[in-house]
Amino acid sequence: MDLSDYYLYGFNNYCRALLPRQLLKAPPLAIIDQNSDVDNFMGISILKPDNPDIDKSKPVFNCLLGYPNLEEILKGSGFQWVINTYDVFDILNNSLLDMSVDGLNYRKKPRESQINIDKIKILSGMLTDNESKSIVRRLVEFRQSPSQSTYIFPECYDMYFPPNIPNLYKEKKLRVMDVGAFNGDTLEVFARNYRDSLESYACIEVNDKNIKDLKLNIEGLGLTKITKIYNGAVGLPEDVVLVLRGKSSDTQVIAVDEASILLNDKVVNRLDFSKLLFEQQPNVIKMDIEGADYKALSEARSFIASYLPTLSLSVYHNPDDLWEIPMLINSFVGDGYNYYIRHEGHWGFETIFYAVPKK
């Protein structure tokens, strides 16, 4: 295949990984992206798909995953030669390897830090079903040698709602603590599937834009009376503060030390997570807080040990979250839970650890 005259579609981390190491024989004619807020990367133009300067007869390498039927949509809009992402993995057979230490979530350097075989064995011995053990094995293979053949595909269901975990969310009255509630996407699925069981729903979120969308979502679902929003962060180290930077439509949440706070920064409120848990008495805790999860769960030790809430926890932000978070929970409760791992996203992300009380 002639790689001297082509486009890349999707300005994401995979797209970026293709360029600096010269995996391609020549730079693309342009990067095509619907939502990019920049118009240039490494001297390469970033164009909207409807830009009239795009020659739709040229090959397009799709760099995006998780968008159903995207290749068909692109072909329907006039692109004649769309190469799907899995074929790109094969054609550029070192591209995943190069991306795997880009620093995003678990993808830290050195690659050896992404796996601890001894602790992975302990984790596998804790897990309740063979599917969980198989997922862990495949995650290890992908982290060790990321390629088309080891790529681990996500399971197809609403995130945090796997259909094959016994007794998940089976409490007669659900009291949910959603830590990292985003815009209410998880709340929406709880409302759709468990509305009659929802007794209370507490949301913790730091981003003002997300909170605005969350409030609208709550109102639209008719759940205002049973929901509560806490604007703040849990799991912060003592010497770190979170600040919001940027305009409301493009806000970033950044961890800094106090000496690095800028004049226009909004400092995020630090919440006492243990106190909130004992006040709200949730029997379900969902958590996805971009790497602060282990520290927050440590703060929740007393509550978890006392009440054994169902846990749905992200374990992919840091390399060792995959084994350290399950081992931490097990240290709280001993034999009180059944443990499961499910993989619910692309690129090795969205790996979720479920702890379901045996009681």
Contacts in CASP RR format, 6 or more apart in sequence:
PFRMAT RR
TARGET T0000
AUTHOR 0000-0000-0000
METHOD contacts of the structure
MODEL  1
MDLSDYYLYGFNNYCRALLPRQLLKAPPLAIIDQNSDVDNFMGISILKPD
NPDIDKSKPVFNCLLGYPNLEEILKGSGFQWVINTYDVFDILNNSLLDMS
VDGLNYRKKPRESQINIDKIKILSGMLTDNESKSIVRRLVEFRQSPSQST
YIFPECYDMYFPPNIPNLYKEKKLRVMDVGAFNGDTLEVFARNYRDSLES
YACIEVNDKNIKDLKLNIEGLGLTKITKIYNGAVGLPEDVVLVLRGKSSD
TQVIAVDEASILLNDKVVNRLDFSKLLFEQQPNVIKMDIEGADYKALSEA
RSFIASYLPTLSLSVYHNPDDLWEIPMLINSFVGDGYNYYIRHEGHWGFE
TIFYAVPKK
1 59 0 8 1.000
1 91 0 8 1.000
3 24 0 8 1.000
3 25 0 8 1.000
3 26 0 8 1.000
4 25 0 8 1.000
4 26 0 8 1.000
5 26 0 8 1.000
5 29 0 8 1.000
5 58 0 8 1.000
5 59 0 8 1.000
6 24 0 8 1.000
6 28 0 8 1.000
6 29 0 8 1.000
6 58 0 8 1.000
6 59 0 8 1.000
6 60 0 8 1.000
6 61 0 8 1.000
7 28 0 8 1.000
7 29 0 8 1.000
7 30 0 8 1.000
7 31 0 8 1.000
7 32 0 8 1.000
7 54 0 8 1.000
7 58 0 8 1.000
7 59 0 8 1.000
7 60 0 8 1.000
7 61 0 8 1.000
8 15 0 8 1.000
8 18 0 8 1.000
8 28 0 8 1.000
8 30 0 8 1.000
8 31 0 8 1.000
8 32 0 8 1.000
8 60 0 8 1.000
8 61 0 8 1.000
8 63 0 8 1.000
9 31 0 8 1.000
9 32 0 8 1.000
9 33 0 8 1.000
9 49 0 8 1.000
9 60 0 8 1.000
9 61 0 8 1.000
9 62 0 8 1.000
9 63 0 8 1.000
9 64 0 8 1.000
9 74 0 8 1.000
9 82 0 8 1.000
10 31 0 8 1.000
10 32 0 8 1.000
10 33 0 8 1.000
10 36 0 8 1.000
10 62 0 8 1.000
10 63 0 8 1.000
10 64 0 8 1.000
11 31 0 8 1.000
11 33 0 8 1.000
11 36 0 8 1.000
11 38 0 8 1.000
11 41 0 8 1.000
11 46 0 8 1.000
11 63 0 8 1.000
12 63 0 8 1.000
12 64 0 8 1.000
13 99 0 8 1.000
13 102 0 8 1.000
13 104 0 8 1.000
13 347 0 8 1.000
14 63 0 8 1.000
14 85 0 8 1.000
14 95 0 8 1.000
14 96 0 8 1.000
14 99 0 8 1.000
14 347 0 8 1.000
15 31 0 8 1.000
15 63 0 8 1.000
16 41 0 8 1.000
16 102 0 8 1.000
17 95 0 8 1.000
17 98 0 8 1.000
17 99 0 8 1.000
17 102 0 8 1.000
18 24 0 8 1.000
18 61 0 8 1.000
18 63 0 8 1.000
18 92 0 8 1.000
18 95 0 8 1.000
19 27 0 8 1.000
19 41 0 8 1.000
19 42 0 8 1.000
19 44 0 8 1.000
20 42 0 8 1.000
21 94 0 8 1.000
21 98 0 8 1.000
23 92 0 8 1.000
23 94 0 8 1.000
23 95 0 8 1.000
23 98 0 8 1.000
24 92 0 8 1.000
27 42 0 8 1.000
27 43 0 8 1.000
27 44 0 8 1.000
28 44 0 8 1.000
28 61 0 8 1.000
29 55 0 8 1.000
29 58 0 8 1.000
30 44 0 8 1.000
30 45 0 8 1.000
30 46 0 8 1.000
30 47 0 8 1.000
30 53 0 8 1.000
30 54 0 8 1.000
31 41 0 8 1.000
31 44 0 8 1.000
31 45 0 8 1.000
31 46 0 8 1.000
31 47 0 8 1.000
32 46 0 8 1.000
32 47 0 8 1.000
32 48 0 8 1.000
32 49 0 8 1.000
32 51 0 8 1.000
32 54 0 8 1.000
32 60 0 8 1.000
33 46 0 8 1.000
33 47 0 8 1.000
33 48 0 8 1.000
34 48 0 8 1.000
34 49 0 8 1.000
36 46 0 8 1.000
37 250 0 8 1.000
38 46 0 8 1.000
39 45 0 8 1.000
39 46 0 8 1.000
39 47 0 8 1.000
40 46 0 8 1.000
47 53 0 8 1.000
47 54 0 8 1.000
49 74 0 8 1.000
49 77 0 8 1.000
56 77 0 8 1.000
56 78 0 8 1.000
56 79 0 8 1.000
56 80 0 8 1.000
57 80 0 8 1.000
57 81 0 8 1.000
58 81 0 8 1.000
59 81 0 8 1.000
59 82 0 8 1.000
59 83 0 8 1.000
60 74 0 8 1.000
60 79 0 8 1.000
60 81 0 8 1.000
60 82 0 8 1.000
60 83 0 8 1.000
61 83 0 8 1.000
61 88 0 8 1.000
62 70 0 8 1.000
62 71 0 8 1.000
62 74 0 8 1.000
62 82 0 8 1.000
62 83 0 8 1.000
62 84 0 8 1.000
62 85 0 8 1.000
62 88 0 8 1.000
63 85 0 8 1.000
63 88 0 8 1.000
64 70 0 8 1.000
64 85 0 8 1.000
65 85 0 8 1.000
65 346 0 8 1.000
65 347 0 8 1.000
66 154 0 8 1.000
66 345 0 8 1.000
66 346 0 8 1.000
71 82 0 8 1.000
71 84 0 8 1.000
74 82 0 8 1.000
75 82 0 8 1.000
83 91 0 8 1.000
86 148 0 8 1.000
86 151 0 8 1.000
88 95 0 8 1.000
89 95 0 8 1.000
89 96 0 8 1.000
89 147 0 8 1.000
89 148 0 8 1.000
89 151 0 8 1.000
90 148 0 8 1.000
93 147 0 8 1.000
93 148 0 8 1.000
96 146 0 8 1.000
96 147 0 8 1.000
96 148 0 8 1.000
96 151 0 8 1.000
97 145 0 8 1.000
97 146 0 8 1.000
97 147 0 8 1.000
99 107 0 8 1.000
99 146 0 8 1.000
100 107 0 8 1.000
100 111 0 8 1.000
100 114 0 8 1.000
100 143 0 8 1.000
100 146 0 8 1.000
101 107 0 8 1.000
101 108 0 8 1.000
101 109 0 8 1.000
101 110 0 8 1.000
101 111 0 8 1.000
103 109 0 8 1.000
105 316 0 8 1.000
105 317 0 8 1.000
105 318 0 8 1.000
105 349 0 8 1.000
106 114 0 8 1.000
106 143 0 8 1.000
106 316 0 8 1.000
106 317 0 8 1.000
106 318 0 8 1.000
106 319 0 8 1.000
106 321 0 8 1.000
106 322 0 8 1.000
106 348 0 8 1.000
106 349 0 8 1.000
107 114 0 8 1.000
108 114 0 8 1.000
108 318 0 8 1.000
108 319 0 8 1.000
111 143 0 8 1.000
111 144 0 8 1.000
113 319 0 8 1.000
113 320 0 8 1.000
114 143 0 8 1.000
114 144 0 8 1.000
114 319 0 8 1.000
115 140 0 8 1.000
115 143 0 8 1.000
115 144 0 8 1.000
115 319 0 8 1.000
116 320 0 8 1.000
116 323 0 8 1.000
117 140 0 8 1.000
119 320 0 8 1.000
119 323 0 8 1.000
119 324 0 8 1.000
119 327 0 8 1.000
120 136 0 8 1.000
120 140 0 8 1.000
120 322 0 8 1.000
120 323 0 8 1.000
122 323 0 8 1.000
122 327 0 8 1.000
123 136 0 8 1.000
123 322 0 8 1.000
123 323 0 8 1.000
123 326 0 8 1.000
123 327 0 8 1.000
124 133 0 8 1.000
124 136 0 8 1.000
124 137 0 8 1.000
125 133 0 8 1.000
126 326 0 8 1.000
126 327 0 8 1.000
126 330 0 8 1.000
126 339 0 8 1.000
127 133 0 8 1.000
127 136 0 8 1.000
127 339 0 8 1.000
127 340 0 8 1.000
127 341 0 8 1.000
128 338 0 8 1.000
128 339 0 8 1.000
128 340 0 8 1.000
129 340 0 8 1.000
131 164 0 8 1.000
131 340 0 8 1.000
131 342 0 8 1.000
132 339 0 8 1.000
132 340 0 8 1.000
132 341 0 8 1.000
132 342 0 8 1.000
135 152 0 8 1.000
135 341 0 8 1.000
135 342 0 8 1.000
135 343 0 8 1.000
135 351 0 8 1.000
136 322 0 8 1.000
136 341 0 8 1.000
138 150 0 8 1.000
138 152 0 8 1.000
138 343 0 8 1.000
139 152 0 8 1.000
139 322 0 8 1.000
139 343 0 8 1.000
139 348 0 8 1.000
139 351 0 8 1.000
141 150 0 8 1.000
141 152 0 8 1.000
142 150 0 8 1.000
142 151 0 8 1.000
142 152 0 8 1.000
142 348 0 8 1.000
144 150 0 8 1.000
152 343 0 8 1.000
152 348 0 8 1.000
153 346 0 8 1.000
154 343 0 8 1.000
154 344 0 8 1.000
154 345 0 8 1.000
154 346 0 8 1.000
154 350 0 8 1.000
155 162 0 8 1.000
155 342 0 8 1.000
155 343 0 8 1.000
155 344 0 8 1.000
157 163 0 8 1.000
157 344 0 8 1.000
158 189 0 8 1.000
159 185 0 8 1.000
159 186 0 8 1.000
159 189 0 8 1.000
159 344 0 8 1.000
159 345 0 8 1.000
159 350 0 8 1.000
159 352 0 8 1.000
160 186 0 8 1.000
160 189 0 8 1.000
160 286 0 8 1.000
160 312 0 8 1.000
160 344 0 8 1.000
160 352 0 8 1.000
161 168 0 8 1.000
161 169 0 8 1.000
161 189 0 8 1.000
161 193 0 8 1.000
162 168 0 8 1.000
162 340 0 8 1.000
162 342 0 8 1.000
162 344 0 8 1.000
162 352 0 8 1.000
162 354 0 8 1.000
165 340 0 8 1.000
165 342 0 8 1.000
165 354 0 8 1.000
165 356 0 8 1.000
166 338 0 8 1.000
166 356 0 8 1.000
167 356 0 8 1.000
168 310 0 8 1.000
168 354 0 8 1.000
168 356 0 8 1.000
169 190 0 8 1.000
169 194 0 8 1.000
169 197 0 8 1.000
169 284 0 8 1.000
169 310 0 8 1.000
171 197 0 8 1.000
171 283 0 8 1.000
171 284 0 8 1.000
171 310 0 8 1.000
172 197 0 8 1.000
173 197 0 8 1.000
173 199 0 8 1.000
173 283 0 8 1.000
174 190 0 8 1.000
174 194 0 8 1.000
174 197 0 8 1.000
174 198 0 8 1.000
174 199 0 8 1.000
174 283 0 8 1.000
174 284 0 8 1.000
175 199 0 8 1.000
175 200 0 8 1.000
175 201 0 8 1.000
175 202 0 8 1.000
175 280 0 8 1.000
175 281 0 8 1.000
175 282 0 8 1.000
175 283 0 8 1.000
175 284 0 8 1.000
176 187 0 8 1.000
176 190 0 8 1.000
176 198 0 8 1.000
176 200 0 8 1.000
176 201 0 8 1.000
176 202 0 8 1.000
176 282 0 8 1.000
176 284 0 8 1.000
176 285 0 8 1.000
176 286 0 8 1.000
177 202 0 8 1.000
177 204 0 8 1.000
177 276 0 8 1.000
177 277 0 8 1.000
177 280 0 8 1.000
177 282 0 8 1.000
177 284 0 8 1.000
177 285 0 8 1.000
177 286 0 8 1.000
177 309 0 8 1.000
178 184 0 8 1.000
178 186 0 8 1.000
178 187 0 8 1.000
178 201 0 8 1.000
178 202 0 8 1.000
178 203 0 8 1.000
178 204 0 8 1.000
178 286 0 8 1.000
179 204 0 8 1.000
179 234 0 8 1.000
179 273 0 8 1.000
179 285 0 8 1.000
179 286 0 8 1.000
179 287 0 8 1.000
179 288 0 8 1.000
179 289 0 8 1.000
179 296 0 8 1.000
180 203 0 8 1.000
180 204 0 8 1.000
180 205 0 8 1.000
180 206 0 8 1.000
180 286 0 8 1.000
180 287 0 8 1.000
180 288 0 8 1.000
180 289 0 8 1.000
181 187 0 8 1.000
181 203 0 8 1.000
181 204 0 8 1.000
181 205 0 8 1.000
181 210 0 8 1.000
181 214 0 8 1.000
181 229 0 8 1.000
182 205 0 8 1.000
182 210 0 8 1.000
182 214 0 8 1.000
182 288 0 8 1.000
183 210 0 8 1.000
183 213 0 8 1.000
183 214 0 8 1.000
183 217 0 8 1.000
184 203 0 8 1.000
184 213 0 8 1.000
184 214 0 8 1.000
184 217 0 8 1.000
184 218 0 8 1.000
186 286 0 8 1.000
187 201 0 8 1.000
187 203 0 8 1.000
187 214 0 8 1.000
187 217 0 8 1.000
187 218 0 8 1.000
187 221 0 8 1.000
187 223 0 8 1.000
187 227 0 8 1.000
188 217 0 8 1.000
188 221 0 8 1.000
190 198 0 8 1.000
190 201 0 8 1.000
191 198 0 8 1.000
191 221 0 8 1.000
191 223 0 8 1.000
198 223 0 8 1.000
198 226 0 8 1.000
199 226 0 8 1.000
200 226 0 8 1.000
200 227 0 8 1.000
200 228 0 8 1.000
200 280 0 8 1.000
200 282 0 8 1.000
201 223 0 8 1.000
201 226 0 8 1.000
201 227 0 8 1.000
201 228 0 8 1.000
202 227 0 8 1.000
202 228 0 8 1.000
202 229 0 8 1.000
202 230 0 8 1.000
202 276 0 8 1.000
202 280 0 8 1.000
202 282 0 8 1.000
203 214 0 8 1.000
203 227 0 8 1.000
203 228 0 8 1.000
203 229 0 8 1.000
203 230 0 8 1.000
204 230 0 8 1.000
204 232 0 8 1.000
204 233 0 8 1.000
204 234 0 8 1.000
204 271 0 8 1.000
204 276 0 8 1.000
204 289 0 8 1.000
205 211 0 8 1.000
205 214 0 8 1.000
205 229 0 8 1.000
205 230 0 8 1.000
205 231 0 8 1.000
205 232 0 8 1.000
206 231 0 8 1.000
206 232 0 8 1.000
206 233 0 8 1.000
206 242 0 8 1.000
206 244 0 8 1.000
206 253 0 8 1.000
206 268 0 8 1.000
207 244 0 8 1.000
207 251 0 8 1.000
207 253 0 8 1.000
208 231 0 8 1.000
208 244 0 8 1.000
208 248 0 8 1.000
208 251 0 8 1.000
208 266 0 8 1.000
209 248 0 8 1.000
209 249 0 8 1.000
209 251 0 8 1.000
211 229 0 8 1.000
211 231 0 8 1.000
214 229 0 8 1.000
215 229 0 8 1.000
218 224 0 8 1.000
218 227 0 8 1.000
218 229 0 8 1.000
228 280 0 8 1.000
230 271 0 8 1.000
230 276 0 8 1.000
231 268 0 8 1.000
231 269 0 8 1.000
232 242 0 8 1.000
232 268 0 8 1.000
232 269 0 8 1.000
232 270 0 8 1.000
232 271 0 8 1.000
233 242 0 8 1.000
233 268 0 8 1.000
233 269 0 8 1.000
233 270 0 8 1.000
233 271 0 8 1.000
233 289 0 8 1.000
233 292 0 8 1.000
234 270 0 8 1.000
234 271 0 8 1.000
234 273 0 8 1.000
234 276 0 8 1.000
234 289 0 8 1.000
234 292 0 8 1.000
234 296 0 8 1.000
234 299 0 8 1.000
235 273 0 8 1.000
235 289 0 8 1.000
235 292 0 8 1.000
235 293 0 8 1.000
235 295 0 8 1.000
235 296 0 8 1.000
235 298 0 8 1.000
235 299 0 8 1.000
236 242 0 8 1.000
236 255 0 8 1.000
236 270 0 8 1.000
236 292 0 8 1.000
236 295 0 8 1.000
237 295 0 8 1.000
239 257 0 8 1.000
239 258 0 8 1.000
240 255 0 8 1.000
240 256 0 8 1.000
240 257 0 8 1.000
241 255 0 8 1.000
241 256 0 8 1.000
241 257 0 8 1.000
241 258 0 8 1.000
241 261 0 8 1.000
241 267 0 8 1.000
241 268 0 8 1.000
241 270 0 8 1.000
242 253 0 8 1.000
242 254 0 8 1.000
242 255 0 8 1.000
242 256 0 8 1.000
242 267 0 8 1.000
242 268 0 8 1.000
243 253 0 8 1.000
243 254 0 8 1.000
243 256 0 8 1.000
243 261 0 8 1.000
243 262 0 8 1.000
243 265 0 8 1.000
243 266 0 8 1.000
243 267 0 8 1.000
243 268 0 8 1.000
244 251 0 8 1.000
244 252 0 8 1.000
244 253 0 8 1.000
244 254 0 8 1.000
244 265 0 8 1.000
244 266 0 8 1.000
244 268 0 8 1.000
245 251 0 8 1.000
245 252 0 8 1.000
245 254 0 8 1.000
245 262 0 8 1.000
245 264 0 8 1.000
245 265 0 8 1.000
246 252 0 8 1.000
246 264 0 8 1.000
253 268 0 8 1.000
253 290 0 8 1.000
256 265 0 8 1.000
261 267 0 8 1.000
273 296 0 8 1.000
273 299 0 8 1.000
273 300 0 8 1.000
274 299 0 8 1.000
274 300 0 8 1.000
274 302 0 8 1.000
274 303 0 8 1.000
277 285 0 8 1.000
277 300 0 8 1.000
277 303 0 8 1.000
278 303 0 8 1.000
281 307 0 8 1.000
282 309 0 8 1.000
283 307 0 8 1.000
283 309 0 8 1.000
283 310 0 8 1.000
284 309 0 8 1.000
284 310 0 8 1.000
284 311 0 8 1.000
284 312 0 8 1.000
285 300 0 8 1.000
285 304 0 8 1.000
285 309 0 8 1.000
285 310 0 8 1.000
285 311 0 8 1.000
285 312 0 8 1.000
285 313 0 8 1.000
286 312 0 8 1.000
286 313 0 8 1.000
287 293 0 8 1.000
287 296 0 8 1.000
287 297 0 8 1.000
287 311 0 8 1.000
287 312 0 8 1.000
287 313 0 8 1.000
287 314 0 8 1.000
288 313 0 8 1.000
288 314 0 8 1.000
289 296 0 8 1.000
289 314 0 8 1.000
290 317 0 8 1.000
291 314 0 8 1.000
291 317 0 8 1.000
291 318 0 8 1.000
291 321 0 8 1.000
293 313 0 8 1.000
293 314 0 8 1.000
293 315 0 8 1.000
293 317 0 8 1.000
293 321 0 8 1.000
293 325 0 8 1.000
294 318 0 8 1.000
294 321 0 8 1.000
294 324 0 8 1.000
294 325 0 8 1.000
294 328 0 8 1.000
297 304 0 8 1.000
297 313 0 8 1.000
297 325 0 8 1.000
297 328 0 8 1.000
297 329 0 8 1.000
298 328 0 8 1.000
301 332 0 8 1.000
303 309 0 8 1.000
304 311 0 8 1.000
304 329 0 8 1.000
304 332 0 8 1.000
304 333 0 8 1.000
305 332 0 8 1.000
305 333 0 8 1.000
308 333 0 8 1.000
308 336 0 8 1.000
308 337 0 8 1.000
308 357 0 8 1.000
308 359 0 8 1.000
309 357 0 8 1.000
310 354 0 8 1.000
310 355 0 8 1.000
310 356 0 8 1.000
310 357 0 8 1.000
311 329 0 8 1.000
311 337 0 8 1.000
311 353 0 8 1.000
311 354 0 8 1.000
311 355 0 8 1.000
312 352 0 8 1.000
312 353 0 8 1.000
312 354 0 8 1.000
313 325 0 8 1.000
313 329 0 8 1.000
313 352 0 8 1.000
313 353 0 8 1.000
313 354 0 8 1.000
313 355 0 8 1.000
314 321 0 8 1.000
314 350 0 8 1.000
314 351 0 8 1.000
314 352 0 8 1.000
314 353 0 8 1.000
315 321 0 8 1.000
315 322 0 8 1.000
315 325 0 8 1.000
315 326 0 8 1.000
315 341 0 8 1.000
315 351 0 8 1.000
315 352 0 8 1.000
315 353 0 8 1.000
316 322 0 8 1.000
316 348 0 8 1.000
316 349 0 8 1.000
316 350 0 8 1.000
316 351 0 8 1.000
318 324 0 8 1.000
322 351 0 8 1.000
325 353 0 8 1.000
326 339 0 8 1.000
326 341 0 8 1.000
326 353 0 8 1.000
326 355 0 8 1.000
329 337 0 8 1.000
329 339 0 8 1.000
329 353 0 8 1.000
329 355 0 8 1.000
330 337 0 8 1.000
330 339 0 8 1.000
335 358 0 8 1.000
336 357 0 8 1.000
336 358 0 8 1.000
336 359 0 8 1.000
337 355 0 8 1.000
337 356 0 8 1.000
337 357 0 8 1.000
337 358 0 8 1.000
338 355 0 8 1.000
338 356 0 8 1.000
338 357 0 8 1.000
338 358 0 8 1.000
339 353 0 8 1.000
339 354 0 8 1.000
339 355 0 8 1.000
339 356 0 8 1.000
340 353 0 8 1.000
340 354 0 8 1.000
340 355 0 8 1.000
340 356 0 8 1.000
341 351 0 8 1.000
341 352 0 8 1.000
341 353 0 8 1.000
341 354 0 8 1.000
342 351 0 8 1.000
342 352 0 8 1.000
342 354 0 8 1.000
343 350 0 8 1.000
343 351 0 8 1.000
343 352 0 8 1.000
344 350 0 8 1.000
344 351 0 8 1.000
344 352 0 8 1.000
345 351 0 8 1.000
END
